[in-house]
Amino acid sequence: MRIAFFVNSIESEEVGFTTTALAMVAVARGHDVYYVAPGDFVLRPDDSLMVRATVVPAAKYKDPQAFHDAFQREDAHIQTIDVRELDVIFLRNDPSLDSEDRPWAAHIGVMFGRLASERGTIVVNDPLGLTLAQNKLYFQDFPEAVRPTTLISKSIEEIRAFIADHRKGVIIKPLQGSGGKNVFKIATPNDANLNQIFEAVSGEGYLIAQAYLPEAKAGDTRLFLMNGRPLSRDGVYAAFRRVPAKGDLRSNMHAAGTAEAAKITDGILAVAEMVRPKLIEDGMFLVGLDIVGDKILEINVFTPGGLPDIAGMHKIDFSEEIIAALEDKISIRKTYAGAISNRALATL
């Protein structure tokens, strides 16, 4: 298998990233592995789509650090490849990280991923599905039963009225963005900071106001779904509990949250089952659900992370199941040629 991992930038990749774990397992299983960034696509006059890919040397790596160092070298080998020669492009970028400084780069993976899938390359998650998920409004397409009560608006009057209706408080955050940036809890519509927060956050566009879930104070559960179903091995789920730092309402790992073992209940599995049909419909191969009680706070379809944390807790590297699933998709594609769309194949 020839597999390319599309990331925000090669320089910003870190040893502890889930993408690093996935790529390292792919090399260990004998596959040719490449890294591709937003500036690496070339659409030529003859309509051939090429990528200038950073080649990961084939070797036996003793640990993630050695693997990371191998493709981060200044003299790393760059190879220009026709996307038709790639079996898989795995989209693993976070658009929100590029939205301010490099807006041209934010959705390049989705744009060129669509062209690559049209040329026969398997692209996951499906780029047409990801087009629908380019902001948090996508979440509103899922069953109401799994969503906290939500208002989306740029009107401070609407937001004040919403806060007045929710005595346990409201979480306010931008419609665009991730990683816990500009997330605030407001207790009452008369909060002295509301105007200042509104001005700061609304400058990024629309706001989301969600009814605060008191259970979130203890953190949330990140559960991985693959092909629409909870990822598991030997009775252990690919999941962990994200615990916020003291005095912080955000449990994001980039916001000083910590990872602990999670107990996966029947209630959590029921929530996952309710969102499964939509995820399959949209070709979402690998997804991270952030769950509190019987509600989902976020659905991460672009770059869900945490597999190395789970491996550290349970001594199970779920990256192996994920790469094996991609191998199966290649076999299906070869068997049925062009009879199966990329979106359907993404979750088979």
C-alpha positions in Angstrom: 0.0 0.0 0.0 1.2 3.5 -0.8 -0.4 5.9 1.8 0.0 9.7 2.1 -0.9 11.5 5.3 -2.2 15.0 4.7 -1.2 17.4 7.5 -1.2 21.1 8.3 2.5 21.2 8.0 5.3 18.6 8.2 7.3 20.9 10.6 4.4 21.1 13.1 4.0 17.3 13.4 4.9 16.0 16.8 6.1 12.7 18.2 3.0 12.2 20.3 0.5 12.9 17.5 -2.0 10.2 16.5 -0.9 10.7 12.9 2.7 9.8 13.9 1.4 6.6 15.5 -0.7 5.7 12.3 2.2 6.4 10.0 4.7 4.4 12.1 2.4 1.4 12.1 1.9 1.7 8.3 5.7 1.6 7.8 6.0 -1.4 10.2 3.4 -3.3 8.1 5.6 -2.8 5.0 3.8 0.1 3.3 5.2 3.1 1.5 4.4 6.1 3.6 4.4 9.8 2.7 3.6 13.1 4.3 1.8 15.8 2.2 1.1 19.5 3.2 -1.3 22.1 1.7 1.3 23.5 -0.7 2.3 20.1 -2.2 -0.5 19.6 -4.8 0.1 20.3 -8.5 -2.7 20.1 -11.1 -1.0 20.0 -14.5 -2.3 21.1 -17.9 -2.9 17.5 -18.9 -5.3 17.2 -15.9 -2.9 15.0 -13.9 -2.9 15.6 -10.2 0.5 15.3 -8.6 1.8 15.7 -5.0 5.2 16.6 -3.9 5.4 14.2 -1.1 7.9 13.8 1.8 9.1 10.2 1.8 9.3 8.3 5.1 12.3 6.0 4.9 11.5 2.3 5.1 13.1 1.1 8.3 12.6 -0.6 11.7 12.1 2.3 14.1 12.9 1.7 17.7 10.4 4.3 19.0 8.2 7.2 17.8 11.0 9.7 18.3 13.3 7.9 15.9 10.4 7.7 13.4 9.6 11.4 13.8 13.2 12.4 13.2 13.4 10.3 10.0 11.0 12.5 8.1 11.7 15.8 9.8 15.3 16.0 8.5 16.2 19.0 6.3 17.5 16.6 3.6 14.3 14.5 3.6 13.6 13.0 0.2 10.8 14.7 -1.8 9.1 12.7 -4.5 6.6 13.9 -7.0 3.9 11.3 -7.4 0.7 11.1 -9.5 -2.2 10.6 -7.0 -3.3 7.7 -9.1 -0.2 5.9 -7.9 -1.3 6.4 -4.3 -3.7 3.9 -2.8 -4.8 6.1 0.1 -4.8 9.7 1.1 -5.6 10.1 4.8 -6.7 13.6 5.5 -5.4 14.5 9.0 -5.3 18.3 9.1 -7.1 20.7 11.4 -8.6 23.5 9.2 -9.0 25.8 12.1 -5.2 26.0 12.6 -4.8 27.6 9.2 -8.0 29.7 9.2 -6.3 32.9 10.4 -2.7 32.9 9.2 -3.1 30.8 6.0 -6.8 30.8 5.1 -5.9 29.5 1.6 -4.6 26.3 3.2 -7.6 25.6 5.5 -9.6 23.5 3.1 -7.0 22.5 0.5 -7.1 18.9 1.7 -10.9 18.7 1.1 -10.6 20.4 -2.3 -7.7 18.3 -3.7 -8.9 15.2 -1.9 -12.1 15.4 -3.9 -10.0 15.5 -7.1 -7.9 12.6 -6.0 -10.9 10.4 -5.2 -12.3 11.2 -8.7 -9.0 9.7 -10.0 -9.4 6.5 -8.1 -7.4 7.1 -4.9 -9.2 6.2 -1.7 -9.5 9.3 0.4 -10.6 9.3 4.1 -12.5 10.8 5.6 -14.5 11.3 2.4 -13.8 14.9 1.2 -17.4 15.5 0.1 -18.5 14.5 3.6 -15.9 16.8 5.2 -17.1 19.6 3.1 -20.3 19.5 5.1 -18.4 19.5 8.3 -16.2 22.6 7.9 -17.7 24.2 11.0 -19.7 23.3 14.0 -23.0 23.8 12.2 -22.5 20.2 11.0 -23.3 19.0 14.5 -26.9 20.3 14.1 -27.5 17.6 11.4 -27.3 14.9 14.1 -30.3 13.6 16.2 -31.6 16.2 18.6 -31.4 13.6 21.4 -27.6 13.6 21.4 -27.1 17.4 21.3 -27.1 19.9 24.1 -29.7 22.7 23.7 -28.1 25.1 21.2 -28.5 28.6 19.8 -26.4 29.8 16.9 -26.5 33.6 16.4 -24.5 36.9 16.0 -27.1 38.8 18.1 -26.2 39.6 21.7 -29.9 40.1 22.4 -30.7 36.5 21.3 -27.8 35.2 23.3 -28.9 37.1 26.5 -32.3 35.6 26.2 -30.9 32.1 25.7 -28.7 32.5 28.8 -31.7 33.7 30.8 -33.5 30.5 30.0 -30.7 28.3 31.3 -30.0 28.8 35.0 -27.1 26.3 35.0 -25.2 28.5 32.7 -24.3 28.5 29.0 -21.1 27.8 27.1 -20.2 30.3 24.3 -17.7 29.5 21.6 -17.2 30.4 17.9 -18.9 28.5 15.2 -15.4 28.0 13.5 -12.5 26.7 15.5 -11.3 23.9 17.7 -8.8 23.1 20.4 -10.7 24.9 23.1 -10.0 28.4 21.8 -12.3 31.2 22.9 -14.6 29.0 24.9 -16.4 30.7 27.8 -19.0 29.8 30.5 -21.6 32.5 31.2 -23.7 32.1 34.4 -26.3 34.9 33.9 -27.4 37.3 31.1 -26.1 40.1 33.4 -22.6 38.8 33.6 -20.2 41.7 33.6 -18.0 40.0 31.1 -20.6 39.1 28.5 -20.3 42.2 26.3 -16.5 41.9 26.3 -16.7 38.1 25.5 -19.3 38.7 22.8 -17.1 41.3 21.1 -14.0 39.1 21.2 -15.7 35.9 20.0 -18.2 37.4 17.5 -15.3 39.0 15.6 -14.6 35.4 14.3 -18.2 35.1 13.0 -21.2 33.4 14.4 -21.4 32.2 18.0 -22.6 28.9 19.4 -24.4 29.1 22.8 -25.0 25.7 24.4 -26.7 24.8 27.6 -24.0 24.0 30.2 -23.8 20.3 31.2 -22.7 20.2 34.9 -21.2 16.7 34.3 -18.7 18.4 32.0 -16.8 19.7 35.1 -15.4 16.2 35.5 -14.3 16.0 31.9 -15.6 14.2 28.8 -15.1 10.9 27.1 -13.4 10.7 23.8 -14.5 7.6 21.9 -13.1 6.6 18.5 -15.5 5.3 15.9 -14.1 3.5 12.8 -16.4 2.7 9.9 -19.3 4.0 12.0 -18.8 1.7 15.0 -16.9 2.0 18.3 -13.3 0.9 17.8 -12.3 -1.9 20.1 -10.1 -4.9 20.7 -10.5 -7.7 23.2 -13.2 -5.9 25.0 -11.2 -2.7 25.3 -12.5 0.4 23.6 -10.4 3.1 21.9 -11.4 5.7 24.4 -10.2 7.9 27.2 -11.5 10.5 29.6 -10.3 14.0 29.0 -10.0 15.8 32.3 -9.8 19.6 32.4 -7.0 21.4 34.3 -8.0 22.9 37.7 -10.0 26.0 37.2 -10.5 25.4 33.4 -13.7 24.4 31.8 -12.0 23.0 28.7 -10.9 19.4 28.6 -9.0 19.7 25.3 -5.5 18.2 25.5 -4.0 21.3 23.9 -5.6 23.3 26.7 -3.7 21.4 29.5 -6.3 18.7 29.8 -5.1 15.3 30.9 -6.0 11.8 29.8 -7.4 9.1 32.1 -8.9 5.7 31.5 -12.6 5.8 30.6 -15.4 3.5 31.5 -17.6 2.9 28.4 -21.2 2.4 29.5 -24.2 1.2 27.6 -25.4 4.8 27.6 -22.2 6.0 25.7 -22.6 3.1 23.2 -26.2 4.1 22.7 -25.2 7.7 21.9 -22.6 6.3 19.4 -25.3 4.2 17.8 -27.6 7.2 17.3 -25.0 9.1 15.3 -23.7 6.1 13.3 -26.2 6.4 10.3 -25.2 10.0 9.6 -21.5 9.3 9.9 -21.8 6.4 7.5 -23.9 8.4 5.1 -21.1 11.1 5.0 -18.2 8.6 4.6 -16.6 9.3 7.9 -14.0 6.6 8.4 -12.4 7.7 11.6 -14.2 10.0 14.1 -13.7 11.1 17.7 -16.9 11.7 19.7 -16.6 13.8 22.9 -19.4 12.7 25.2 -20.7 14.0 28.5 -23.5 11.9 30.0 -25.9 11.2 27.2 -24.9 14.2 25.1 -22.1 14.8 22.5 -20.2 18.0 22.9 -18.1 17.7 19.7 -17.7 15.4 16.7 -14.1 15.5 15.5 -14.1 14.3 11.9 -10.9 16.0 10.8 -8.1 15.0 13.1 -9.2 13.1 16.2 -6.2 12.5 18.5 -5.4 10.5 21.5 -4.4 7.0 20.3 -0.9 7.2 21.9 -2.6 8.1 25.2 -4.8 5.1 24.9 -1.9 2.8 24.0 -0.1 4.0 27.1 -3.1 3.1 29.3 -4.1 -0.2 27.9 -0.9 -1.4 26.0 -3.1 -1.6 22.8 -2.1 0.2 19.7 -5.4 0.8 17.9 -3.4 2.2 15.0 -2.9 -1.3 13.8 -6.7 -1.8 13.4 -7.0 1.4 11.5 -4.2 0.6 9.0 -5.6 -2.9 8.6 -9.0 -1.4 7.8 -7.4 0.7 5.0 -5.8 -2.4 3.6 -9.2 -4.0 3.5 -10.6 -1.1 1.6 -7.9 -1.4 -1.1 -8.8 -5.1 -1.5 -12.5 -4.1 -1.9 -11.6 -1.4 -4.4 -9.6 -3.9 -6.5 -12.4 -6.5 -6.4 -15.2 -4.1 -7.4 -13.1 -1.7 -9.5 -15.1 1.6 -9.9 -18.4 0.2 -8.8 -18.2 1.6 -5.3 -18.0 5.4 -4.6 -15.3 6.8 -2.4 -17.9 7.8 0.2 -19.4 4.3 0.4 -15.9 2.7 0.5 -14.8 5.0 3.3 -17.0 3.3 5.8 -17.0 -0.3 4.5 
